[in-house]
Amino acid sequence: MKKEAIVFDRVTKTFPKATKPSVNETSLVIEQGSFVTILGASGSGKTTLLKMVNRIIEPTSGTISLFGKNIREMPATELRRSIGYVIQQVGLFPHMTIEQNIATVPNILGWDRRKISERVDYLMDLVHLPPSYKTRYPRQLSGGQQQRVGIARAMAGDPAVLLMDEPFGAIDAITRTKLQDDFLEIQKKLGKTILFVTHDVDEAFKLGDRIVVMNEGSIQQYDTPLNLVTRPANEFVRRLIQADDLFQRLQLMKADDHMLAWTEADAAAGTENVPRVRGQDSLRTVLQKLLQHDAPYVAVVNGEEKPVGKVTLEQLKTANSG
């Protein structure tokens, strides 16, 4: 059974002079090691919910617990040093080198120089930045590179929890996709607990193990991406994620979950002109291959490029109807 990392218990936040709460009587359990995306339009309360975890915003009522401890019982500075925080504007110190920026929290925590140096080297490699960048300043890096530094800095003190507030929102589409892919690899490798705010449906679905859908300060649904598409809790959720969209459904299903067995007859027929996908590719990719090649099926191959199954158009129809 997984350990509870963050627990919101009837948390409400009402700002002065506001006519209604920004977050209203919200209860939520985030399991350790999970990647949870918080999805909603501007003003839905998603960023307020996130910022209450590290007490940048204090709740009006209710409690938030971090690994079983009420965060109000912890000094705010101590709490924030134990939680990584990444924002859209990055917030790097312009007068510090990249190495000094990443080392900020370890220095505050009193780590020795050798340990800090090893940590900086490790994190720069993890976020795919060359060692030569250590002596550069933020202004000498591109927006995407600066965001990588921001991620490395947030992880420098080895926090168990990362809070990310639309960190890729100001970056061009190509760089954003690369950052998303690399960050997913980092999450799989390190198993951090991540709360990630976004207003982008595709980003929320790509990154999140589970998704919190918020509207007007309340959670509309907290579920897996597939369940949100196939079983939306209400009309708001359905509209937000376009639950009736065939392509959205197919994007969430993997080829190896719906393939037929690869037979001797298939092997005898040869695969020279048969399009190929990997088992973890989505059924949307399968459909694109079928249409591009006008093929009766695609072959699903393993790491050695050997066919282990096939997916036909009929399989796609069955998967979507299910």
C-alpha positions as CSV (number, residue, x, y, z in Angstrom):
1,M,0.0,0.0,0.0
2,K,1.4,3.4,-1.0
3,K,2.1,6.0,1.6
4,E,0.2,9.3,1.7
5,A,2.5,12.2,0.7
6,I,0.1,15.2,0.8
7,V,-3.4,15.2,2.3
8,F,-5.8,18.1,2.0
9,D,-8.6,18.0,4.6
10,R,-11.5,20.3,4.0
11,V,-9.2,23.1,2.9
12,T,-10.7,26.5,2.1
13,K,-9.0,29.7,1.0
14,T,-11.0,33.0,0.8
15,F,-9.0,36.1,0.0
16,P,-9.9,39.5,1.6
17,K,-12.8,41.2,-0.1
18,A,-13.5,38.2,-2.3
19,T,-17.2,37.2,-2.8
20,K,-16.4,33.5,-2.8
21,P,-13.6,31.1,-1.9
22,S,-10.8,30.5,-4.3
23,V,-10.6,27.0,-3.0
24,N,-13.7,25.6,-1.3
25,E,-13.8,22.8,1.3
26,T,-11.3,20.7,-0.7
27,S,-10.2,17.2,0.4
28,L,-7.6,15.3,-1.6
29,V,-5.0,12.6,-1.0
30,I,-1.8,12.5,-3.1
31,E,0.1,9.3,-2.8
32,Q,3.9,9.1,-2.5
33,G,5.6,8.8,-5.9
34,S,2.6,9.9,-8.0
35,F,2.6,12.5,-10.7
36,V,-0.6,14.5,-10.3
37,T,-1.5,17.2,-12.7
38,I,-4.0,19.9,-11.6
39,L,-6.1,21.1,-14.6
40,G,-8.5,24.0,-14.9
41,A,-9.1,27.3,-16.5
42,S,-7.8,30.6,-15.1
43,G,-9.4,31.4,-11.8
44,S,-10.3,27.8,-11.1
45,G,-8.2,27.7,-7.9
46,K,-5.5,25.3,-9.1
47,T,-2.5,27.6,-8.4
48,T,-4.0,28.6,-5.0
49,L,-4.3,24.9,-4.1
50,L,-0.6,24.3,-5.1
51,K,0.8,27.3,-3.2
52,M,-0.9,26.3,0.0
53,V,1.3,23.2,0.1
54,N,4.4,25.3,0.8
55,R,2.5,28.0,2.6
56,I,3.2,30.8,0.1
57,I,-0.6,31.1,0.6
58,E,-2.0,30.2,4.0
59,P,-5.4,28.3,4.1
60,T,-8.3,30.1,5.6
61,S,-9.5,26.8,7.2
62,G,-8.8,23.1,7.0
63,T,-5.5,21.3,7.3
64,I,-2.7,20.2,4.9
65,S,-0.4,17.3,5.9
66,L,2.9,16.4,4.5
67,F,3.9,12.8,5.2
68,G,1.5,12.8,8.1
69,K,2.6,16.1,9.7
70,N,0.5,19.2,9.7
71,I,2.4,21.8,7.7
72,R,1.3,24.6,10.0
73,E,3.3,22.9,12.8
74,M,6.5,23.4,10.7
75,P,8.4,26.7,10.3
76,A,7.6,28.0,6.9
77,T,11.3,28.3,5.9
78,E,12.0,24.8,6.9
79,L,8.9,23.5,5.0
80,R,9.9,25.4,1.8
81,R,13.5,24.0,1.9
82,S,12.0,20.5,2.0
83,I,9.8,21.0,-1.1
84,G,11.1,21.7,-4.6
85,Y,9.3,24.6,-6.3
86,V,9.3,25.5,-10.1
87,I,7.4,28.3,-11.7
88,Q,6.9,29.5,-15.2
89,Q,9.2,32.6,-14.8
90,V,12.0,30.3,-13.5
91,G,13.2,32.9,-11.1
92,L,16.9,32.2,-11.4
93,F,19.3,34.7,-9.6
94,P,20.8,36.7,-12.5
95,H,24.0,37.6,-10.7
96,M,24.8,34.0,-9.9
97,T,26.3,31.3,-12.2
98,I,24.3,28.2,-13.1
99,E,26.3,26.2,-10.6
100,Q,25.6,28.8,-7.9
101,N,21.9,28.8,-8.7
102,I,21.6,25.1,-8.4
103,A,23.6,25.0,-5.2
104,T,21.4,27.5,-3.4
105,V,19.5,25.2,-1.2
106,P,22.4,22.8,-0.4
107,N,24.4,25.8,0.7
108,I,21.6,27.0,3.0
109,L,21.4,23.4,4.4
110,G,25.1,23.5,5.2
111,W,26.3,20.7,2.9
112,D,30.1,20.5,2.4
113,R,31.6,21.7,-0.8
114,R,32.4,18.3,-2.2
115,K,28.8,17.0,-1.7
116,I,27.4,20.2,-3.3
117,S,29.7,19.9,-6.3
118,E,28.8,16.2,-6.8
119,R,25.1,17.1,-6.5
120,V,25.4,19.9,-9.1
121,D,27.2,17.6,-11.6
122,Y,24.6,14.9,-11.1
123,L,21.6,17.2,-11.6
124,M,23.1,19.0,-14.7
125,D,23.6,15.6,-16.3
126,L,20.0,14.6,-15.2
127,V,18.4,17.6,-16.9
128,H,20.7,17.3,-20.0
129,L,22.9,20.4,-19.5
130,P,26.6,20.1,-20.4
131,P,29.2,20.7,-17.6
132,S,30.6,23.7,-19.4
133,Y,27.3,25.6,-18.5
134,K,28.2,25.6,-14.8
135,T,30.1,28.9,-15.2
136,R,27.5,30.6,-17.4
137,Y,24.9,33.1,-16.2
138,P,21.1,32.7,-16.8
139,R,21.1,35.5,-19.4
140,Q,23.5,33.3,-21.5
141,L,21.0,30.5,-21.7
142,S,17.8,30.0,-23.8
143,G,14.4,29.9,-22.1
144,G,14.3,26.1,-22.2
145,Q,17.8,25.8,-20.8
146,Q,16.9,28.2,-18.0
147,Q,13.9,26.0,-17.2
148,R,16.1,23.0,-16.9
149,V,18.3,24.9,-14.4
150,G,15.1,25.7,-12.5
151,I,14.2,22.1,-12.3
152,A,17.7,21.1,-11.2
153,R,17.7,23.8,-8.5
154,A,14.3,22.6,-7.2
155,M,15.7,19.1,-6.8
156,A,19.1,20.1,-5.4
157,G,18.2,19.5,-1.8
158,D,16.7,16.1,-2.8
159,P,13.1,16.9,-1.8
160,A,10.5,14.2,-1.8
161,V,7.9,16.6,-3.2
162,L,8.0,18.9,-6.2
163,L,5.5,21.7,-6.8
164,M,5.4,22.9,-10.4
165,D,3.2,25.9,-11.5
166,E,2.9,25.9,-15.3
167,P,6.7,25.5,-15.6
168,F,6.6,25.0,-19.4
169,G,3.9,27.5,-20.2
170,A,6.2,30.3,-21.6
171,I,8.3,28.0,-23.8
172,D,7.9,27.3,-27.5
173,A,6.0,24.1,-28.5
174,I,9.1,22.1,-29.7
175,T,11.2,22.8,-26.6
176,R,8.1,22.3,-24.4
177,T,7.6,18.8,-25.8
178,K,11.2,17.9,-25.3
179,L,11.1,19.2,-21.7
180,Q,8.0,17.2,-21.0
181,D,9.6,14.0,-22.4
182,D,12.8,14.5,-20.4
183,F,10.9,15.3,-17.2
184,L,8.8,12.2,-17.5
185,E,12.1,10.2,-17.6
186,I,13.3,12.0,-14.6
187,Q,10.1,11.2,-12.7
188,K,10.3,7.5,-13.6
189,K,14.0,7.4,-12.5
190,L,13.6,9.3,-9.2
191,G,10.0,8.6,-8.2
192,K,9.3,12.0,-6.7
193,T,5.8,13.1,-5.7
194,I,4.8,15.8,-8.1
195,L,2.0,18.3,-8.2
196,F,1.9,20.0,-11.6
197,V,-0.4,22.9,-12.4
198,T,-1.4,23.4,-16.1
199,H,-4.3,24.8,-18.1
200,D,-3.2,22.6,-21.1
201,V,-5.3,19.4,-21.4
202,D,-2.8,17.6,-23.6
203,E,0.0,18.4,-21.1
204,A,-2.1,17.2,-18.2
205,F,-2.9,13.9,-19.9
206,K,0.6,13.3,-21.1
207,L,2.3,13.9,-17.7
208,G,-0.2,12.9,-15.0
209,D,-0.7,9.5,-13.5
210,R,-3.8,11.1,-12.1
211,I,-5.5,14.4,-12.9
212,V,-7.3,16.9,-10.6
213,V,-9.9,18.8,-12.6
214,M,-10.9,22.1,-10.9
215,N,-13.6,24.6,-11.5
216,E,-14.6,27.6,-9.4
217,G,-12.6,26.4,-6.4
218,S,-13.9,22.9,-6.3
219,I,-12.5,19.6,-7.5
220,Q,-14.8,18.2,-10.2
221,Q,-13.0,14.9,-10.6
222,Y,-9.8,13.3,-9.4
223,D,-9.0,10.3,-11.6
224,T,-6.8,8.6,-14.1
225,P,-6.6,10.1,-17.6
226,L,-8.5,7.1,-19.1
227,N,-11.3,7.3,-16.6
228,L,-11.7,11.0,-17.2
229,V,-12.2,10.3,-20.9
230,T,-14.4,7.3,-20.6
231,R,-16.3,8.2,-17.4
232,P,-16.3,12.0,-16.9
233,A,-18.0,12.9,-13.6
234,N,-20.1,15.7,-15.0
235,E,-20.7,17.9,-18.1
236,F,-18.0,20.3,-17.1
237,V,-15.4,17.6,-17.2
238,R,-16.7,16.2,-20.4
239,R,-16.5,19.6,-22.1
240,L,-13.1,20.4,-20.7
241,I,-11.4,17.3,-21.9
242,Q,-13.6,16.6,-24.9
243,A,-14.5,13.2,-23.6
244,D,-16.3,12.2,-26.8
245,D,-13.2,12.8,-29.0
246,L,-12.2,9.5,-30.6
247,F,-8.6,10.7,-30.9
248,Q,-8.4,11.6,-27.2
249,R,-9.5,8.1,-26.3
250,L,-7.1,6.4,-28.6
251,Q,-4.2,8.5,-27.3
252,L,-4.7,7.0,-23.9
253,M,-4.6,3.3,-25.0
254,K,-1.4,1.4,-25.7
255,A,-0.8,-0.9,-28.7
256,D,0.3,-3.9,-26.6
257,D,-3.0,-3.8,-24.6
258,H,-5.1,-4.3,-27.7
259,M,-2.9,-6.3,-30.1
260,L,-3.6,-9.7,-31.6
261,A,-1.0,-12.5,-31.4
262,W,1.6,-12.6,-34.1
263,T,1.1,-15.9,-35.9
264,E,3.2,-18.1,-38.2
265,A,1.1,-17.1,-41.1
266,D,1.9,-13.4,-40.4
267,A,5.6,-14.2,-40.2
268,A,5.4,-16.2,-43.5
269,A,3.7,-13.2,-45.2
270,G,6.7,-11.0,-44.4
271,T,6.9,-7.6,-42.8
272,E,8.8,-5.6,-45.4
273,N,5.9,-3.3,-46.2
274,V,4.1,-3.5,-42.9
275,P,4.2,-0.3,-40.7
276,R,5.6,-0.8,-37.2
277,V,4.9,0.6,-33.8
278,R,6.2,-0.3,-30.3
279,G,4.0,-1.7,-27.6
280,Q,3.9,1.5,-25.6
281,D,2.8,3.6,-28.6
282,S,-0.7,4.8,-28.5
283,L,-3.6,3.5,-30.6
284,R,-3.7,7.0,-32.1
285,T,-0.3,6.4,-33.5
286,V,-1.5,3.0,-34.8
287,L,-4.4,4.7,-36.6
288,Q,-2.1,7.3,-38.1
289,K,0.2,4.5,-39.4
290,L,-2.8,2.6,-40.9
291,L,-4.0,5.7,-42.7
292,Q,-0.6,6.8,-43.9
293,H,0.3,3.3,-45.3
294,D,-3.2,2.2,-46.3
295,A,-2.2,-1.1,-44.5
296,P,-4.6,-3.8,-43.1
297,Y,-2.6,-3.8,-39.9
298,V,0.5,-2.6,-38.1
299,A,3.1,-4.8,-36.5
300,V,3.8,-4.3,-32.8
301,V,7.6,-4.9,-32.3
302,N,9.8,-5.4,-29.2
303,G,13.1,-3.8,-28.4
304,E,14.8,-6.1,-30.9
305,E,12.5,-4.9,-33.6
306,K,10.9,-8.4,-33.8
307,P,7.1,-8.5,-34.3
308,V,5.2,-9.7,-31.2
309,G,1.7,-8.8,-32.3
310,K,-0.5,-6.8,-34.7
311,V,-3.3,-4.3,-34.5
312,T,-6.0,-4.0,-37.1
313,L,-8.6,-1.4,-37.8
314,E,-11.2,-3.8,-36.2
315,Q,-9.1,-3.7,-33.0
316,L,-9.3,0.1,-33.0
317,K,-13.0,0.0,-33.3
318,T,-13.4,-2.6,-30.5
319,A,-11.0,-0.6,-28.2
320,N,-13.0,2.7,-28.8
321,S,-16.4,1.1,-28.3
322,G,-15.2,-0.5,-25.0
